[in-house]
């Protein structure tokens, strides 16, 4: 059964699974991810909503805006029955202002997104990536003005580093601008780097956390095994290479444990990988996308998988991160004064 969690310090409750729509449209490089048309998108959105999903996530850059257009055309329920999240910041043209987090670009791209989505507001507007050249006060004031105008309900960040995120939150607090309520990040059994700083910040600063590509681009589905090619037509056999794989041996060690636990439960490896994430500190919702209806149906079942403490411990151990500095020093000398946020990462090493 679908669970709903509060998005950071906001009053908004979102389903623990959200629907990602990078597969909608299939234009340009996004054809490597999927090419779901309007009819297929209507069907998948209906499947997700029927399963209890209340948040649909997209971005202006997905298929050059086609993903947003398809959502606007094919949304199977009245607009007020679903939460829509979109993003801006990535380059969308060749002009000098066709990217970044300037006031000009943020406001112009929101207006385009609203037209494509056929709505007069978005529930969550996210900065898709950091902009180190635009003053933060300009970015945060622009987002604040959009919330006050009623065209945006909440704002969030995506793909920031820890210091970027804290700097943005500090700027918002200093000037009484709307604060980010969430961050959208990559976090999986295969890529746990977010545990170093981003998830501790989530706990410390009261943010919601949305996870993109929670199956590592399909690597954790159980379909990719040591010494074997993935299924024909799968993403890993295309030019799409997110996320990078830095240690192939460790990846397959993780998949071996995922598949073994999945077989014991009689479910797919994908459901085990998703269930592990849903039990991690600071995680609010996993953004699941699918090339096919069958993949989506399978992923939706992950909310009913209950892992034992032993199974979680096995998954934790096979995928654990190295204890980098200053964390090894903190574990050795600061353990008596660590906060709840510190322990998000350090607890297993003490």
ZADO-1210 file (C-alpha; in nm, 4 decimals, padded with zeros to 6 digits):
<atoms>
<atom x="00.0000" y="00.0000" z="00.0000" code="UNK" pos="1"/>
<atom x="00.1296" y="00.3434" z="-00.0925" code="UNK" pos="2"/>
<atom x="00.2641" y="00.5563" z="00.1923" code="UNK" pos="3"/>
<atom x="00.2704" y="00.9371" z="00.1962" code="UNK" pos="4"/>
<atom x="00.5541" y="01.1336" z="00.3525" code="UNK" pos="5"/>
<atom x="00.5862" y="01.5023" z="00.4334" code="UNK" pos="6"/>
<atom x="00.8086" y="01.6894" z="00.1894" code="UNK" pos="7"/>
<atom x="01.0662" y="01.8473" z="00.4165" code="UNK" pos="8"/>
<atom x="00.9303" y="02.1178" z="00.6446" code="UNK" pos="9"/>
<atom x="00.6409" y="02.1920" z="00.4099" code="UNK" pos="10"/>
<atom x="00.2858" y="02.0790" z="00.4707" code="UNK" pos="11"/>
<atom x="00.2874" y="01.8872" z="00.1419" code="UNK" pos="12"/>
<atom x="00.2532" y="01.5092" z="00.1504" code="UNK" pos="13"/>
<atom x="00.3888" y="01.3100" z="-00.1411" code="UNK" pos="14"/>
<atom x="00.3692" y="00.9424" z="-00.2278" code="UNK" pos="15"/>
<atom x="00.6805" y="00.7349" z="-00.1564" code="UNK" pos="16"/>
<atom x="00.6920" y="00.6550" z="-00.5271" code="UNK" pos="17"/>
<atom x="00.6669" y="00.9329" z="-00.7862" code="UNK" pos="18"/>
<atom x="00.6347" y="00.8999" z="-01.1620" code="UNK" pos="19"/>
<atom x="00.9329" y="01.0132" z="-01.3679" code="UNK" pos="20"/>
<atom x="00.8677" y="01.1168" z="-01.7264" code="UNK" pos="21"/>
<atom x="01.2091" y="01.1328" z="-01.8904" code="UNK" pos="22"/>
<atom x="01.0855" y="00.8488" z="-02.1142" code="UNK" pos="23"/>
<atom x="00.8036" y="01.0648" z="-02.2551" code="UNK" pos="24"/>
<atom x="00.8719" y="01.2083" z="-02.6017" code="UNK" pos="25"/>
<atom x="01.1862" y="01.0328" z="-02.7233" code="UNK" pos="26"/>
<atom x="01.3475" y="01.3365" z="-02.8872" code="UNK" pos="27"/>
<atom x="01.7222" y="01.3852" z="-02.9304" code="UNK" pos="28"/>
<atom x="01.9459" y="01.2060" z="-02.6804" code="UNK" pos="29"/>
<atom x="01.6414" y="01.1248" z="-02.4659" code="UNK" pos="30"/>
<atom x="01.5433" y="00.8652" z="-02.7271" code="UNK" pos="31"/>
<atom x="01.8074" y="00.6484" z="-02.5574" code="UNK" pos="32"/>
<atom x="01.5936" y="00.6509" z="-02.2424" code="UNK" pos="33"/>
<atom x="01.2506" y="00.5923" z="-02.3965" code="UNK" pos="34"/>
<atom x="01.0020" y="00.7184" z="-02.6545" code="UNK" pos="35"/>
<atom x="00.6627" y="00.6929" z="-02.4868" code="UNK" pos="36"/>
<atom x="00.3949" y="00.8745" z="-02.6883" code="UNK" pos="37"/>
<atom x="00.0839" y="01.0502" z="-02.5562" code="UNK" pos="38"/>
<atom x="-00.1301" y="00.7356" z="-02.5545" code="UNK" pos="39"/>
<atom x="00.1358" y="00.5398" z="-02.3676" code="UNK" pos="40"/>
<atom x="00.1928" y="00.8274" z="-02.1267" code="UNK" pos="41"/>
<atom x="-00.1790" y="00.8513" z="-02.0491" code="UNK" pos="42"/>
<atom x="-00.1819" y="00.4791" z="-01.9748" code="UNK" pos="43"/>
<atom x="00.1264" y="00.4932" z="-01.7513" code="UNK" pos="44"/>
<atom x="00.0081" y="00.8024" z="-01.5639" code="UNK" pos="45"/>
<atom x="-00.3258" y="00.6292" z="-01.5011" code="UNK" pos="46"/>
<atom x="-00.1452" y="00.3171" z="-01.3735" code="UNK" pos="47"/>
<atom x="00.0652" y="00.5275" z="-01.1376" code="UNK" pos="48"/>
<atom x="-00.2261" y="00.7351" z="-01.0070" code="UNK" pos="49"/>
<atom x="-00.4397" y="00.4233" z="-00.9563" code="UNK" pos="50"/>
<atom x="-00.1539" y="00.2797" z="-00.7462" code="UNK" pos="51"/>
<atom x="-00.1567" y="00.5890" z="-00.5231" code="UNK" pos="52"/>
<atom x="00.1167" y="00.8025" z="-00.6802" code="UNK" pos="53"/>
<atom x="00.0335" y="01.1722" z="-00.6447" code="UNK" pos="54"/>
<atom x="00.3525" y="01.3349" z="-00.7839" code="UNK" pos="55"/>
<atom x="00.4587" y="01.3456" z="-01.1505" code="UNK" pos="56"/>
<atom x="00.8077" y="01.4790" z="-01.2186" code="UNK" pos="57"/>
<atom x="00.9371" y="01.6245" z="-01.5442" code="UNK" pos="58"/>
<atom x="01.1764" y="01.8946" z="-01.6718" code="UNK" pos="59"/>
<atom x="01.1837" y="02.1544" z="-01.9469" code="UNK" pos="60"/>
<atom x="01.4876" y="01.9857" z="-02.1032" code="UNK" pos="61"/>
<atom x="01.3333" y="01.6380" z="-02.1372" code="UNK" pos="62"/>
<atom x="01.2941" y="01.5776" z="-02.5117" code="UNK" pos="63"/>
<atom x="01.3134" y="01.9525" z="-02.5733" code="UNK" pos="64"/>
<atom x="00.9892" y="02.0136" z="-02.3858" code="UNK" pos="65"/>
<atom x="00.7977" y="01.7217" z="-02.5380" code="UNK" pos="66"/>
<atom x="00.7709" y="01.5460" z="-02.2012" code="UNK" pos="67"/>
<atom x="00.5887" y="01.8479" z="-02.0552" code="UNK" pos="68"/>
<atom x="00.3696" y="01.8762" z="-02.3654" code="UNK" pos="69"/>
<atom x="00.2659" y="01.5119" z="-02.3422" code="UNK" pos="70"/>
<atom x="00.1779" y="01.5469" z="-01.9737" code="UNK" pos="71"/>
<atom x="-00.0326" y="01.8523" z="-02.0519" code="UNK" pos="72"/>
<atom x="-00.2085" y="01.6711" z="-02.3326" code="UNK" pos="73"/>
<atom x="-00.2544" y="01.3305" z="-02.1720" code="UNK" pos="74"/>
<atom x="-00.2991" y="01.3869" z="-01.7972" code="UNK" pos="75"/>
<atom x="-00.5769" y="01.1378" z="-01.7159" code="UNK" pos="76"/>
<atom x="-00.7202" y="01.3184" z="-01.4108" code="UNK" pos="77"/>
<atom x="-00.8181" y="01.6792" z="-01.3335" code="UNK" pos="78"/>
<atom x="-00.5154" y="01.8989" z="-01.2700" code="UNK" pos="79"/>
<atom x="-00.5917" y="01.9525" z="-00.9012" code="UNK" pos="80"/>
<atom x="-00.5833" y="01.5781" z="-00.8312" code="UNK" pos="81"/>
<atom x="-00.2103" y="01.5452" z="-00.8942" code="UNK" pos="82"/>
<atom x="00.1109" y="01.7275" z="-00.8053" code="UNK" pos="83"/>
<atom x="00.3287" y="01.8398" z="-01.0954" code="UNK" pos="84"/>
<atom x="00.7009" y="01.9044" z="-01.0558" code="UNK" pos="85"/>
<atom x="00.9265" y="02.0435" z="-01.3251" code="UNK" pos="86"/>
<atom x="01.2732" y="02.1971" z="-01.3528" code="UNK" pos="87"/>
<atom x="01.4845" y="02.4580" z="-01.5265" code="UNK" pos="88"/>
<atom x="01.8546" y="02.5551" z="-01.5447" code="UNK" pos="89"/>
<atom x="01.9930" y="02.3275" z="-01.8189" code="UNK" pos="90"/>
<atom x="02.0846" y="02.4816" z="-02.1556" code="UNK" pos="91"/>
<atom x="01.7866" y="02.4766" z="-02.3931" code="UNK" pos="92"/>
<atom x="01.9284" y="02.6793" z="-02.6837" code="UNK" pos="93"/>
<atom x="02.2380" y="02.8446" z="-02.8258" code="UNK" pos="94"/>
<atom x="02.1794" y="03.1958" z="-02.6933" code="UNK" pos="95"/>
<atom x="02.3888" y="03.3440" z="-02.4096" code="UNK" pos="96"/>
<atom x="02.0899" y="03.3371" z="-02.1726" code="UNK" pos="97"/>
<atom x="01.9480" y="02.9970" z="-02.2741" code="UNK" pos="98"/>
<atom x="02.0704" y="02.8299" z="-01.9566" code="UNK" pos="99"/>
<atom x="02.1622" y="02.8981" z="-01.5965" code="UNK" pos="100"/>
<atom x="01.9778" y="03.0257" z="-01.2919" code="UNK" pos="101"/>
<atom x="01.9425" y="03.3952" z="-01.3764" code="UNK" pos="102"/>
<atom x="01.6160" y="03.5733" z="-01.3025" code="UNK" pos="103"/>
<atom x="01.5600" y="03.6118" z="-01.6770" code="UNK" pos="104"/>
<atom x="01.6048" y="03.2420" z="-01.7534" code="UNK" pos="105"/>
<atom x="01.4112" y="03.1075" z="-01.4536" code="UNK" pos="106"/>
<atom x="01.1012" y="03.3184" z="-01.5196" code="UNK" pos="107"/>
<atom x="01.1076" y="03.2710" z="-01.8967" code="UNK" pos="108"/>
<atom x="01.1380" y="02.8933" z="-01.8653" code="UNK" pos="109"/>
<atom x="00.8589" y="02.8690" z="-01.6092" code="UNK" pos="110"/>
<atom x="00.6226" y="03.0498" z="-01.8471" code="UNK" pos="111"/>
<atom x="00.7114" y="02.8043" z="-02.1254" code="UNK" pos="112"/>
<atom x="00.6635" y="02.5073" z="-01.8926" code="UNK" pos="113"/>
<atom x="00.3228" y="02.6327" z="-01.7830" code="UNK" pos="114"/>
<atom x="00.2088" y="02.6586" z="-02.1452" code="UNK" pos="115"/>
<atom x="00.3349" y="02.3105" z="-02.2301" code="UNK" pos="116"/>
<atom x="00.1808" y="02.1585" z="-01.9158" code="UNK" pos="117"/>
<atom x="-00.1482" y="02.3423" z="-01.9806" code="UNK" pos="118"/>
<atom x="-00.1655" y="02.4716" z="-01.6251" code="UNK" pos="119"/>
<atom x="-00.1336" y="02.8042" z="-01.4485" code="UNK" pos="120"/>
<atom x="00.0898" y="02.6749" z="-01.1672" code="UNK" pos="121"/>
<atom x="00.3371" y="02.4004" z="-01.0816" code="UNK" pos="122"/>
<atom x="00.3506" y="02.2451" z="-00.7388" code="UNK" pos="123"/>
<atom x="00.7292" y="02.2055" z="-00.7199" code="UNK" pos="124"/>
<atom x="00.9747" y="02.4075" z="-00.9307" code="UNK" pos="125"/>
<atom x="01.3306" y="02.2785" z="-00.9096" code="UNK" pos="126"/>
<atom x="01.6692" y="02.4174" z="-01.0120" code="UNK" pos="127"/>
<atom x="01.8036" y="02.1254" z="-01.2150" code="UNK" pos="128"/>
<atom x="02.1704" y="02.2002" z="-01.1431" code="UNK" pos="129"/>
<atom x="02.3983" y="02.4506" z="-00.9711" code="UNK" pos="130"/>
<atom x="02.4903" y="02.7816" z="-01.1374" code="UNK" pos="131"/>
<atom x="02.8148" y="02.9120" z="-00.9908" code="UNK" pos="132"/>
<atom x="02.8143" y="03.2365" z="-01.1905" code="UNK" pos="133"/>
<atom x="02.4737" y="03.3851" z="-01.1085" code="UNK" pos="134"/>
<atom x="02.4538" y="03.5517" z="-00.7645" code="UNK" pos="135"/>
<atom x="02.2526" y="03.3296" z="-00.5311" code="UNK" pos="136"/>
<atom x="02.0467" y="03.6252" z="-00.4141" code="UNK" pos="137"/>
<atom x="01.9253" y="03.6753" z="-00.7722" code="UNK" pos="138"/>
<atom x="01.8302" y="03.3082" z="-00.8086" code="UNK" pos="139"/>
<atom x="01.6558" y="03.2812" z="-00.4726" code="UNK" pos="140"/>
<atom x="01.4709" y="03.6125" z="-00.5174" code="UNK" pos="141"/>
<atom x="01.3452" y="03.5021" z="-00.8588" code="UNK" pos="142"/>
<atom x="01.2133" y="03.1758" z="-00.7146" code="UNK" pos="143"/>
<atom x="01.0597" y="03.3650" z="-00.4217" code="UNK" pos="144"/>
<atom x="00.8782" y="03.6007" z="-00.6599" code="UNK" pos="145"/>
<atom x="00.7300" y="03.3044" z="-00.8479" code="UNK" pos="146"/>
<atom x="00.5926" y="03.1552" z="-00.5276" code="UNK" pos="147"/>
<atom x="00.4440" y="03.4901" z="-00.4255" code="UNK" pos="148"/>
<atom x="00.2886" y="03.5267" z="-00.7706" code="UNK" pos="149"/>
<atom x="00.1018" y="03.1970" z="-00.7259" code="UNK" pos="150"/>
<atom x="00.2633" y="03.0342" z="-01.0295" code="UNK" pos="151"/>
<atom x="00.4790" y="02.8076" z="-00.8117" code="UNK" pos="152"/>
<atom x="00.3790" y="02.6447" z="-00.4827" code="UNK" pos="153"/>
<atom x="00.7184" y="02.5172" z="-00.3579" code="UNK" pos="154"/>
<atom x="01.0801" y="02.5318" z="-00.4764" code="UNK" pos="155"/>
<atom x="01.3566" y="02.2740" z="-00.4694" code="UNK" pos="156"/>
<atom x="01.7125" y="02.2049" z="-00.5798" code="UNK" pos="157"/>
<atom x="01.8631" y="01.9173" z="-00.7751" code="UNK" pos="158"/>
<atom x="02.2181" y="01.7848" z="-00.8166" code="UNK" pos="159"/>
<atom x="02.3766" y="02.0372" z="-00.5799" code="UNK" pos="160"/>
<atom x="02.6856" y="01.9538" z="-00.3752" code="UNK" pos="161"/>
<atom x="02.6650" y="01.9874" z="00.0017" code="UNK" pos="162"/>
<atom x="02.8221" y="02.3319" z="00.0188" code="UNK" pos="163"/>
<atom x="02.6125" y="02.4569" z="-00.2725" code="UNK" pos="164"/>
<atom x="02.2961" y="02.3474" z="-00.0937" code="UNK" pos="165"/>
<atom x="02.3908" y="02.5006" z="00.2401" code="UNK" pos="166"/>
<atom x="02.4907" y="02.8278" z="00.0706" code="UNK" pos="167"/>
<atom x="02.1526" y="02.8469" z="-00.1033" code="UNK" pos="168"/>
<atom x="01.9632" y="02.7751" z="00.2184" code="UNK" pos="169"/>
<atom x="02.1663" y="03.0398" z="00.4004" code="UNK" pos="170"/>
<atom x="02.0900" y="03.2986" z="00.1314" code="UNK" pos="171"/>
<atom x="01.7191" y="03.2230" z="00.1538" code="UNK" pos="172"/>
<atom x="01.7222" y="03.2483" z="00.5337" code="UNK" pos="173"/>
<atom x="01.9226" y="03.5719" z="00.5321" code="UNK" pos="174"/>
<atom x="01.6836" y="03.7502" z="00.2948" code="UNK" pos="175"/>
<atom x="01.3600" y="03.5804" z="00.4015" code="UNK" pos="176"/>
<atom x="01.3134" y="03.4228" z="00.0574" code="UNK" pos="177"/>
<atom x="01.1306" y="03.0983" z="-00.0025" code="UNK" pos="178"/>
<atom x="01.3536" y="02.8141" z="00.1121" code="UNK" pos="179"/>
<atom x="01.4151" y="02.4952" z="-00.0834" code="UNK" pos="180"/>
<atom x="01.1787" y="02.2347" z="00.0598" code="UNK" pos="181"/>
<atom x="01.3491" y="01.9476" z="-00.1207" code="UNK" pos="182"/>
<atom x="01.6450" y="01.8252" z="-00.3167" code="UNK" pos="183"/>
<atom x="01.6320" y="01.5778" z="-00.6031" code="UNK" pos="184"/>
<atom x="01.9434" y="01.3612" z="-00.6124" code="UNK" pos="185"/>
<atom x="02.0886" y="01.0359" z="-00.7416" code="UNK" pos="186"/>
<atom x="02.1155" y="00.7688" z="-00.4706" code="UNK" pos="187"/>
<atom x="02.1188" y="00.3912" z="-00.5106" code="UNK" pos="188"/>
<atom x="02.2835" y="00.0791" z="-00.3773" code="UNK" pos="189"/>
<atom x="02.5361" y="00.1276" z="-00.6575" code="UNK" pos="190"/>
<atom x="02.5963" y="00.4986" z="-00.5861" code="UNK" pos="191"/>
<atom x="02.5734" y="00.5922" z="-00.2184" code="UNK" pos="192"/>
<atom x="02.7851" y="00.9108" z="-00.2301" code="UNK" pos="193"/>
<atom x="02.4860" y="01.1170" z="-00.1154" code="UNK" pos="194"/>
<atom x="02.5390" y="00.9692" z="00.2317" code="UNK" pos="195"/>
<atom x="02.8572" y="01.1720" z="00.2821" code="UNK" pos="196"/>
<atom x="02.6833" y="01.5116" z="00.2952" code="UNK" pos="197"/>
<atom x="02.3520" y="01.5414" z="00.1077" code="UNK" pos="198"/>
<atom x="02.1481" y="01.3062" z="00.3262" code="UNK" pos="199"/>
<atom x="02.2919" y="01.4420" z="00.6529" code="UNK" pos="200"/>
<atom x="02.1950" y="01.7911" z="00.5283" code="UNK" pos="201"/>
<atom x="01.8461" y="01.6591" z="00.4547" code="UNK" pos="202"/>
<atom x="01.8069" y="01.5479" z="00.8158" code="UNK" pos="203"/>
<atom x="01.9750" y="01.8547" z="00.9658" code="UNK" pos="204"/>
<atom x="01.7936" y="02.1137" z="00.7517" code="UNK" pos="205"/>
<atom x="01.4529" y="01.9461" z="00.7274" code="UNK" pos="206"/>
<atom x="01.4501" y="01.8871" z="00.3520" code="UNK" pos="207"/>
<atom x="01.2558" y="01.6355" z="00.1506" code="UNK" pos="208"/>
<atom x="01.4611" y="01.4117" z="-00.0761" code="UNK" pos="209"/>
<atom x="01.3440" y="01.2858" z="-00.4142" code="UNK" pos="210"/>
<atom x="01.5602" y="01.0155" z="-00.5724" code="UNK" pos="211"/>
<atom x="01.6146" y="01.0089" z="-00.9476" code="UNK" pos="212"/>
<atom x="01.7095" y="00.6888" z="-01.1307" code="UNK" pos="213"/>
<atom x="01.6743" y="00.4763" z="-00.8143" code="UNK" pos="214"/>
<atom x="01.7594" y="00.1607" z="-01.0117" code="UNK" pos="215"/>
<atom x="02.0827" y="00.3122" z="-01.1468" code="UNK" pos="216"/>
<atom x="01.9518" y="00.3232" z="-01.5021" code="UNK" pos="217"/>
<atom x="01.8321" y="-00.0372" z="-01.4717" code="UNK" pos="218"/>
<atom x="02.1650" y="-00.1745" z="-01.3442" code="UNK" pos="219"/>
<atom x="02.0011" y="-00.2891" z="-01.0203" code="UNK" pos="220"/>
<atom x="01.7002" y="-00.4545" z="-01.1833" code="UNK" pos="221"/>
<atom x="01.8667" y="-00.7958" z="-01.1728" code="UNK" pos="222"/>
<atom x="01.8749" y="-00.8155" z="-01.5533" code="UNK" pos="223"/>
<atom x="02.2458" y="-00.7350" z="-01.5698" code="UNK" pos="224"/>
<atom x="02.4638" y="-01.0154" z="-01.4330" code="UNK" pos="225"/>
<atom x="02.8329" y="-01.0785" z="-01.4213" code="UNK" pos="226"/>
<atom x="02.9653" y="-01.1863" z="-01.7625" code="UNK" pos="227"/>
<atom x="02.6299" y="-01.1451" z="-01.9360" code="UNK" pos="228"/>
<atom x="02.4859" y="-00.8769" z="-02.1622" code="UNK" pos="229"/>
<atom x="02.1711" y="-00.6963" z="-02.0564" code="UNK" pos="230"/>
<atom x="01.8419" y="-00.7499" z="-02.2390" code="UNK" pos="231"/>
<atom x="01.8260" y="-00.6357" z="-02.6006" code="UNK" pos="232"/>
<atom x="01.7173" y="-00.2735" z="-02.6347" code="UNK" pos="233"/>
<atom x="01.8071" y="-00.1934" z="-02.2748" code="UNK" pos="234"/>
<atom x="01.9512" y="00.1415" z="-02.1769" code="UNK" pos="235"/>
<atom x="02.3004" y="00.0117" z="-02.1000" code="UNK" pos="236"/>
<atom x="02.3376" y="-00.0906" z="-02.4650" code="UNK" pos="237"/>
<atom x="02.2748" y="00.2657" z="-02.5864" code="UNK" pos="238"/>
<atom x="02.4656" y="00.5916" z="-02.5692" code="UNK" pos="239"/>
<atom x="02.2991" y="00.6799" z="-02.2368" code="UNK" pos="240"/>
<atom x="02.5583" y="00.6343" z="-01.9636" code="UNK" pos="241"/>
<atom x="02.4006" y="00.7669" z="-01.6423" code="UNK" pos="242"/>
<atom x="02.5121" y="00.6720" z="-01.3863" code="UNK" pos="243"/>
<atom x="02.8803" y="00.5958" z="-01.4411" code="UNK" pos="244"/>
<atom x="03.0079" y="00.2583" z="-01.3191" code="UNK" pos="245"/>
<atom x="03.3469" y="00.3031" z="-01.1516" code="UNK" pos="246"/>
<atom x="03.3818" y="-00.0477" z="-01.0065" code="UNK" pos="247"/>
<atom x="03.2126" y="-00.3098" z="-01.2216" code="UNK" pos="248"/>
<atom x="03.3140" y="-00.5924" z="-00.9891" code="UNK" pos="249"/>
<atom x="03.1469" y="-00.4269" z="-00.6904" code="UNK" pos="250"/>
<atom x="02.8375" y="-00.3575" z="-00.8974" code="UNK" pos="251"/>
<atom x="02.7969" y="-00.7278" z="-00.9720" code="UNK" pos="252"/>
<atom x="02.8651" y="-00.8163" z="-00.6083" code="UNK" pos="253"/>
<atom x="02.5721" y="-00.5902" z="-00.5168" code="UNK" pos="254"/>
<atom x="02.3484" y="-00.7369" z="-00.7886" code="UNK" pos="255"/>
<atom x="02.4281" y="-01.0916" z="-00.6699" code="UNK" pos="256"/>
<atom x="02.2963" y="-01.0094" z="-00.3212" code="UNK" pos="257"/>
<atom x="01.9955" y="-00.8219" z="-00.4628" code="UNK" pos="258"/>
<atom x="01.8990" y="-01.1202" z="-00.6807" code="UNK" pos="259"/>
<atom x="01.9468" y="-01.3698" z="-00.3976" code="UNK" pos="260"/>
<atom x="01.7174" y="-01.1700" z="-00.1667" code="UNK" pos="261"/>
<atom x="01.4685" y="-01.1171" z="-00.4506" code="UNK" pos="262"/>
<atom x="01.4472" y="-01.4914" z="-00.5129" code="UNK" pos="263"/>
<atom x="01.3796" y="-01.5515" z="-00.1434" code="UNK" pos="264"/>
<atom x="01.0896" y="-01.3032" z="-00.1584" code="UNK" pos="265"/>
<atom x="00.9653" y="-01.4211" z="-00.4979" code="UNK" pos="266"/>
<atom x="00.9924" y="-01.0706" z="-00.6454" code="UNK" pos="267"/>
<atom x="01.2147" y="-00.8882" z="-00.8950" code="UNK" pos="268"/>
<atom x="01.5560" y="-00.7480" z="-00.8142" code="UNK" pos="269"/>
<atom x="01.4183" y="-00.4035" z="-00.8924" code="UNK" pos="270"/>
<atom x="01.1671" y="-00.4304" z="-00.6099" code="UNK" pos="271"/>
<atom x="01.4421" y="-00.5201" z="-00.3618" code="UNK" pos="272"/>
<atom x="01.6628" y="-00.2283" z="-00.4667" code="UNK" pos="273"/>
<atom x="01.3680" y="00.0118" z="-00.4365" code="UNK" pos="274"/>
<atom x="01.2572" y="-00.1310" z="-00.1020" code="UNK" pos="275"/>
<atom x="01.6097" y="-00.0797" z="00.0366" code="UNK" pos="276"/>
<atom x="01.6014" y="00.2862" z="-00.0638" code="UNK" pos="277"/>
<atom x="01.2585" y="00.3441" z="00.0890" code="UNK" pos="278"/>
<atom x="01.4014" y="00.2424" z="00.4269" code="UNK" pos="279"/>
<atom x="01.7011" y="00.4767" z="00.4165" code="UNK" pos="280"/>
<atom x="01.7206" y="00.7890" z="00.6389" code="UNK" pos="281"/>
<atom x="01.6025" y="01.1111" z="00.4785" code="UNK" pos="282"/>
<atom x="01.4420" y="00.9557" z="00.1703" code="UNK" pos="283"/>
<atom x="01.0975" y="01.0941" z="00.0852" code="UNK" pos="284"/>
<atom x="01.0095" y="00.9547" z="-00.2589" code="UNK" pos="285"/>
<atom x="01.1645" y="00.7481" z="-00.5372" code="UNK" pos="286"/>
<atom x="01.1078" y="00.8755" z="-00.8909" code="UNK" pos="287"/>
<atom x="01.0382" y="00.5690" z="-01.1015" code="UNK" pos="288"/>
<atom x="01.0208" y="00.5799" z="-01.4789" code="UNK" pos="289"/>
<atom x="00.9676" y="00.2934" z="-01.7191" code="UNK" pos="290"/>
<atom x="01.0158" y="00.2169" z="-02.0851" code="UNK" pos="291"/>
<atom x="00.7264" y="-00.0312" z="-02.0717" code="UNK" pos="292"/>
<atom x="00.4025" y="-00.0778" z="-01.8815" code="UNK" pos="293"/>
<atom x="00.5341" y="-00.4098" z="-01.7449" code="UNK" pos="294"/>
<atom x="00.8379" y="-00.2387" z="-01.5905" code="UNK" pos="295"/>
<atom x="00.6169" y="00.0249" z="-01.4305" code="UNK" pos="296"/>
<atom x="00.3755" y="-00.2363" z="-01.2929" code="UNK" pos="297"/>
<atom x="00.6666" y="-00.4265" z="-01.1389" code="UNK" pos="298"/>
<atom x="00.8225" y="-00.1172" z="-00.9806" code="UNK" pos="299"/>
<atom x="00.4899" y="-00.0140" z="-00.8280" code="UNK" pos="300"/>
<atom x="00.4864" y="-00.3363" z="-00.6256" code="UNK" pos="301"/>
<atom x="00.8021" y="-00.2367" z="-00.4369" code="UNK" pos="302"/>
<atom x="00.5986" y="-00.0518" z="-00.1719" code="UNK" pos="303"/>
<atom x="00.4732" y="-00.3889" z="-00.0459" code="UNK" pos="304"/>
<atom x="00.8189" y="-00.5486" z="-00.0036" code="UNK" pos="305"/>
<atom x="00.9368" y="-00.5698" z="00.3575" code="UNK" pos="306"/>
<atom x="01.3053" y="-00.6420" z="00.4055" code="UNK" pos="307"/>
<atom x="01.4306" y="-00.8042" z="00.7248" code="UNK" pos="308"/>
<atom x="01.7030" y="-00.6415" z="00.9324" code="UNK" pos="309"/>
<atom x="01.9435" y="-00.9143" z="00.8200" code="UNK" pos="310"/>
<atom x="01.8620" y="-00.8516" z="00.4530" code="UNK" pos="311"/>
<atom x="01.9159" y="-00.4781" z="00.4971" code="UNK" pos="312"/>
<atom x="02.2453" y="-00.5431" z="00.6735" code="UNK" pos="313"/>
<atom x="02.3651" y="-00.7619" z="00.3852" code="UNK" pos="314"/>
<atom x="02.2746" y="-00.4957" z="00.1296" code="UNK" pos="315"/>
<atom x="02.4379" y="-00.2258" z="00.3439" code="UNK" pos="316"/>
<atom x="02.7606" y="-00.4238" z="00.3762" code="UNK" pos="317"/>
<atom x="02.8052" y="-00.5196" z="00.0106" code="UNK" pos="318"/>
<atom x="02.7487" y="-00.1604" z="-00.1034" code="UNK" pos="319"/>
<atom x="02.9151" y="00.0381" z="00.1768" code="UNK" pos="320"/>
<atom x="03.1274" y="00.3456" z="00.1041" code="UNK" pos="321"/>
<atom x="03.4923" y="00.3934" z="00.2006" code="UNK" pos="322"/>
<atom x="03.5403" y="00.6028" z="00.5123" code="UNK" pos="323"/>
<atom x="03.7008" y="00.9154" z="00.3599" code="UNK" pos="324"/>
<atom x="03.8546" y="01.2046" z="00.5529" code="UNK" pos="325"/>
<atom x="03.7282" y="01.3729" z="00.7684" code="UNK" pos="326"/>
<atom x="03.4839" y="01.0906" z="00.8412" code="UNK" pos="327"/>
<atom x="03.7414" y="00.8333" z="00.9533" code="UNK" pos="328"/>
<atom x="03.8782" y="01.0937" z="01.1943" code="UNK" pos="329"/>
<atom x="03.5311" y="01.1811" z="01.3221" code="UNK" pos="330"/>
<atom x="03.4493" y="00.8131" z="01.3728" code="UNK" pos="331"/>
<atom x="03.7685" y="00.7677" z="01.5738" code="UNK" pos="332"/>
<atom x="03.7616" y="01.0854" z="01.7838" code="UNK" pos="333"/>
<atom x="03.4147" y="01.2472" z="01.7831" code="UNK" pos="334"/>
<atom x="03.1746" y="00.9562" z="01.8342" code="UNK" pos="335"/>
<atom x="03.0525" y="01.0788" z="02.1751" code="UNK" pos="336"/>
<atom x="02.9169" y="01.4038" z="02.0266" code="UNK" pos="337"/>
<atom x="02.7701" y="01.3131" z="01.6886" code="UNK" pos="338"/>
<atom x="02.4228" y="01.4376" z="01.5944" code="UNK" pos="339"/>
<atom x="02.1375" y="01.2483" z="01.4339" code="UNK" pos="340"/>
<atom x="02.2432" y="01.4027" z="01.1014" code="UNK" pos="341"/>
<atom x="02.6056" y="01.2891" z="01.1485" code="UNK" pos="342"/>
<atom x="02.4884" y="00.9354" z="01.2180" code="UNK" pos="343"/>
<atom x="02.3042" y="00.9087" z="00.8865" code="UNK" pos="344"/>
<atom x="02.6439" y="00.8194" z="00.7407" code="UNK" pos="345"/>
<atom x="02.8689" y="00.7357" z="01.0349" code="UNK" pos="346"/>
<atom x="02.6494" y="00.5068" z="01.2473" code="UNK" pos="347"/>
<atom x="02.7589" y="00.1785" z="01.0801" code="UNK" pos="348"/>
<atom x="03.1276" y="00.2633" z="01.1295" code="UNK" pos="349"/>
<atom x="03.1159" y="00.3280" z="01.5058" code="UNK" pos="350"/>
</atoms>
